[in-house]
Amino acid sequence: MESFPPALFWDVDPATLDLKRHSRFVIERVLQFGRPEDIRWLLATYATAEIGATVRASRRLDRRTGSFWALHLGLPREEVACLRGS
């Protein structure tokens, strides 16, 4: 795998970040703060199913980001954790 976008992980020691083991953290961070080139990297690095599972389960994504990715991935809004409740 190519290296991750380092600017998005200012608070993490790159030597300790495992893209497979920490996939949910990485996906959340890139979806929330990534630039277009970071999103391209994410889509090339992780399967769409894994990204979708993260969008469904994440409460760290803000509502705007969750709504965008639910629409983009064809996920029902009621299945996206950050869009449920208030």
N, CA, C and O of each residue as an XYZ file, in Angstrom:
344
protein
N       0.841     -1.193      0.000
C       0.000      0.000      0.000
C       0.879      1.246      0.000
O       1.953      1.294      0.599
N       0.375      2.229     -0.689
C       1.077      3.504     -0.657
C       0.971      4.090      0.744
O       0.147      3.672      1.557
N       1.828      5.066      0.999
C       1.779      5.691      2.318
C       0.527      6.549      2.445
O      -0.013      7.038      1.452
N       0.087      6.719      3.652
C      -1.114      7.489      3.938
C      -0.809      8.985      3.857
O       0.358      9.378      3.867
N      -1.852      9.824      3.776
C      -1.652     11.272      3.730
C      -1.193     11.793      5.096
O      -2.019     11.922      5.999
N       0.078     12.091      5.271
C       0.615     12.430      6.593
C       0.007     13.676      7.230
O      -0.083     13.750      8.456
N      -0.407     14.648      6.437
C      -0.960     15.876      7.016
C      -2.229     15.613      7.821
O      -2.557     16.383      8.724
N      -2.936     14.549      7.509
C      -4.173     14.236      8.224
C      -3.932     13.522      9.545
O      -4.847     13.366     10.354
N      -2.704     13.093      9.757
C      -2.388     12.307     10.950
C      -1.296     12.990     11.771
O      -0.320     12.365     12.186
N      -1.488     14.281     11.989
C      -0.533     15.095     12.720
C      -0.332     14.621     14.151
O       0.714     14.873     14.750
N      -1.321     13.940     14.699
C      -1.304     13.542     16.104
C      -0.907     12.085     16.313
O      -1.026     11.561     17.421
N      -0.435     11.430     15.251
C      -0.116     10.006     15.314
C       1.319      9.787     14.859
O       1.773     10.395     13.889
N       2.024      8.920     15.563
C       3.365      8.520     15.138
C       3.202      7.601     13.930
O       2.641      6.514     14.064
N       3.678      8.010     12.751
C       3.491      7.205     11.547
C       4.010      5.771     11.683
O       3.489      4.860     11.039
N       5.014      5.572     12.504
C       5.571      4.230     12.690
C       4.588      3.292     13.390
O       4.715      2.073     13.278
N       3.616      3.843     14.107
C       2.667      3.007     14.850
C       1.336      2.830     14.132
O       0.481      2.073     14.592
N       1.153      3.518     13.013
C      -0.116      3.446     12.296
C      -0.100      2.292     11.309
O       0.652      2.306     10.334
N      -0.924      1.306     11.566
C      -1.060      0.142     10.702
C      -2.353      0.317      9.906
O      -3.441      0.347     10.481
N      -2.231      0.433      8.583
C      -3.396      0.736      7.753
C      -4.468     -0.343      7.810
O      -5.647     -0.045      7.618
N      -4.092     -1.564      8.065
C      -5.076     -2.640      8.165
C      -5.714     -2.674      9.552
O      -6.938     -2.693      9.682
N      -4.882     -2.682     10.575
C      -5.380     -2.779     11.944
C      -6.137     -1.520     12.380
O      -7.085     -1.606     13.160
N      -5.723     -0.364     11.882
C      -6.355      0.901     12.255
C      -7.220      1.452     11.122
O      -7.373      2.666     10.986
N      -7.778      0.566     10.318
C      -8.507      0.999      9.119
C      -9.675      1.934      9.436
O      -9.872      2.930      8.739
N     -10.436      1.633     10.460
C     -11.588      2.497     10.776
C     -11.130      3.914     11.124
O     -11.720      4.888     10.656
N     -10.103      4.031     11.924
C      -9.561      5.342     12.284
C      -9.086      6.088     11.036
O      -9.382      7.270     10.863
N      -8.357      5.399     10.178
C      -7.813      6.018      8.964
C      -8.954      6.460      8.048
O      -8.947      7.586      7.551
N      -9.923      5.589      7.825
C     -11.041      5.919      6.944
C     -11.825      7.108      7.487
O     -12.151      8.026      6.736
N     -12.130      7.103      8.772
C     -12.853      8.229      9.376
C     -12.099      9.536      9.179
O     -12.683     10.543      8.780
N     -10.828      9.517      9.455
C     -10.024     10.739      9.370
C      -9.986     11.282      7.942
O     -10.129     12.486      7.729
N      -9.795     10.399      6.972
C      -9.714     10.848      5.578
C     -11.082     11.331      5.091
O     -11.162     12.360      4.420
N     -12.150     10.615      5.414
C     -13.480     11.063      5.001
C     -13.814     12.417      5.604
O     -14.402     13.266      4.935
N     -13.448     12.625      6.852
C     -13.800     13.857      7.554
C     -12.956     15.051      7.115
O     -13.487     16.150      6.956
N     -11.653     14.856      6.916
C     -10.758     15.990      6.699
C      -9.992     15.966      5.379
O      -9.279     16.917      5.060
N     -10.134     14.889      4.612
C      -9.314     14.709      3.423
C      -9.628     15.653      2.278
O     -10.766     16.080      2.089
N      -8.600     15.962      1.531
C      -8.719     16.726      0.291
C      -8.995     15.728     -0.837
O      -8.900     14.520     -0.619
N      -9.329     16.202     -2.020
C      -9.623     15.272     -3.123
C      -8.534     14.225     -3.361
O      -8.851     13.062     -3.610
N      -7.288     14.604     -3.290
C      -6.208     13.625     -3.494
C      -6.154     12.596     -2.363
O      -5.773     11.447     -2.587
N      -6.534     13.004     -1.156
C      -6.584     12.064     -0.029
C      -7.730     11.065     -0.217
O      -7.591      9.882      0.091
N      -8.858     11.555     -0.725
C     -10.003     10.682     -0.996
C      -9.644      9.676     -2.085
O      -9.999      8.502     -1.980
N      -8.940     10.123     -3.134
C      -8.497      9.195     -4.186
C      -7.606      8.114     -3.593
O      -7.738      6.940     -3.938
N      -6.703      8.503     -2.704
C      -5.830      7.525     -2.038
C      -6.677      6.525     -1.241
O      -6.444      5.318     -1.303
N      -7.659      7.036     -0.495
C      -8.520      6.191      0.321
C      -9.262      5.172     -0.543
O      -9.303      3.986     -0.216
N      -9.839      5.635     -1.630
C     -10.598      4.749     -2.510
C      -9.707      3.714     -3.183
O     -10.172      2.625     -3.517
N      -8.442      4.035     -3.384
C      -7.504      3.074     -3.970
C      -6.958      2.110     -2.921
O      -6.477      1.031     -3.266
N      -7.027      2.485     -1.654
C      -6.427      1.700     -0.581
C      -7.414      0.742      0.077
O      -7.048     -0.379      0.431
N      -8.652      1.173      0.241
C      -9.657      0.375      0.944
C     -10.807     -0.003      0.022
O     -11.156      0.741     -0.894
N     -11.386     -1.161      0.276
C     -12.551     -1.618     -0.481
C     -13.754     -0.737     -0.148
O     -13.889     -0.240      0.970
N     -14.617     -0.556     -1.136
C     -15.825      0.244     -0.937
C     -16.665     -0.320      0.208
O     -17.257      0.439      0.974
N     -16.718     -1.632      0.326
C     -17.493     -2.256      1.410
C     -16.939     -1.858      2.777
O     -17.710     -1.621      3.707
N     -15.632     -1.782      2.911
C     -15.028     -1.400      4.188
C     -15.291      0.073      4.498
O     -15.548      0.432      5.647
N     -15.227      0.911      3.487
C     -15.528      2.338      3.670
C     -16.992      2.486      4.073
O     -17.314      3.243      4.989
N     -17.879      1.763      3.388
C     -19.303      1.814      3.715
C     -19.594      1.342      5.124
O     -20.411      1.941      5.824
N     -18.936      0.278      5.548
C     -19.122     -0.222      6.915
C     -18.682      0.816      7.939
O     -19.306      0.963      8.990
N     -17.619      1.527      7.632
C     -17.144      2.576      8.536
C     -18.137      3.723      8.596
O     -18.432      4.228      9.679
N     -18.658      4.141      7.447
C     -19.651      5.223      7.421
C     -20.885      4.806      8.219
O     -21.429      5.610      8.975
N     -21.324      3.581      8.064
C     -22.496      3.091      8.812
C     -22.275      3.141     10.321
O     -23.172      3.538     11.065
N     -21.095      2.744     10.773
C     -20.846      2.567     12.204
C     -20.306      3.805     12.919
O     -20.445      3.927     14.136
N     -19.698      4.712     12.183
C     -18.984      5.815     12.821
C     -19.901      6.863     13.438
O     -20.866      7.320     12.826
N     -19.572      7.218     14.647
C     -20.220      8.364     15.298
C     -19.269      9.559     15.323
O     -19.628     10.634     15.802
N     -18.061      9.366     14.808
C     -17.075     10.452     14.764
C     -17.263     11.372     13.574
O     -16.846     12.529     13.611
N     -17.890     10.868     12.515
C     -18.136     11.708     11.350
C     -19.200     12.734     11.699
O     -20.147     12.428     12.424
N     -19.047     13.951     11.188
C     -20.113     14.919     11.423
C     -21.281     14.597     10.484
O     -21.134     13.823      9.538
N     -22.421     15.193     10.754
C     -23.647     14.879     10.000
C     -23.492     15.196      8.515
O     -23.969     14.441      7.667
N     -22.848     16.278      8.202
C     -22.666     16.667      6.798
C     -21.825     15.627      6.050
O     -22.173     15.219      4.942
N     -20.730     15.208      6.657
C     -19.861     14.201      6.044
C     -20.589     12.871      5.933
O     -20.530     12.216      4.893
N     -21.272     12.467      6.993
C     -22.023     11.218      6.970
C     -23.102     11.228      5.902
O     -23.303     10.229      5.212
N     -23.788     12.333      5.762
C     -24.845     12.453      4.764
C     -24.273     12.364      3.351
O     -24.831     11.676      2.497
N     -23.168     13.053      3.106
C     -22.533     13.005      1.790
C     -22.124     11.588      1.425
O     -22.433     11.107      0.335
N     -21.423     10.916      2.346
C     -20.924      9.580      2.036
C     -22.044      8.551      1.979
O     -21.937      7.584      1.225
N     -23.107      8.723      2.743
C     -24.262      7.832      2.631
C     -24.857      7.949      1.234
O     -25.173      6.940      0.604
N     -25.009      9.168      0.753
C     -25.538      9.392     -0.584
C     -24.591      8.821     -1.641
O     -25.025      8.122     -2.557
N     -23.316      9.118     -1.512
C     -22.309      8.658     -2.480
C     -22.236      7.130     -2.547
O     -22.083      6.559     -3.627
N     -22.343      6.484     -1.409
C     -22.215      5.022     -1.352
C     -23.562      4.295     -1.453
O     -23.610      3.065     -1.442
N     -24.644      5.056     -1.549
C     -25.964      4.448     -1.664
C     -26.442      3.780     -0.386
O     -27.146      2.770     -0.428
N     -26.058      4.345      0.748
C     -26.457      3.782      2.043
C     -27.731      4.461      2.535
O     -27.844      5.683      2.445
N     -28.684      3.704      3.048
C     -29.864      4.335      3.647
C     -29.454      5.197      4.843
O     -28.678      4.762      5.694
N     -29.972      6.394      4.898
C     -29.610      7.334      5.972
C     -29.870      6.750      7.358
O     -29.122      7.016      8.299
N     -30.925      5.959      7.480
C     -31.251      5.396      8.801
C     -30.235      4.362      9.261
O     -30.245      3.975     10.429
N     -29.361      3.906      8.374
C     -28.318      2.954      8.743
C     -27.007      3.642      9.136
O     -26.061      2.972      9.550
N     -26.943      4.953      9.013
C     -25.705      5.686      9.292
C     -25.769      6.239     10.710
O     -26.605      7.087     11.021
N     -24.884      5.753     11.556
C     -24.929      6.073     12.988
C     -24.897      7.569     13.276
O     -25.628      8.044     14.145
N     -24.069      8.309     12.568
C     -23.944      9.732     12.877
C     -25.173     10.538     12.440
O     -25.297     11.712     12.791
N     -26.074      9.921     11.684
C     -27.285     10.609     11.245
C     -28.498     10.247     12.086
O     -29.568     10.833     11.917
N     -28.343      9.295     12.984
C     -29.451      8.896     13.851
C     -29.458      9.746     15.102
O     -28.402     10.119     15.612
N     -30.629     10.048     15.593
C     -30.729     10.805     16.842
C     -30.210     12.220     16.694
O     -30.066     12.733     15.584
N     -29.929     12.848     17.836
C     -29.406     14.210     17.772
C     -28.236     14.412     18.644
O     -27.686     15.513     18.695
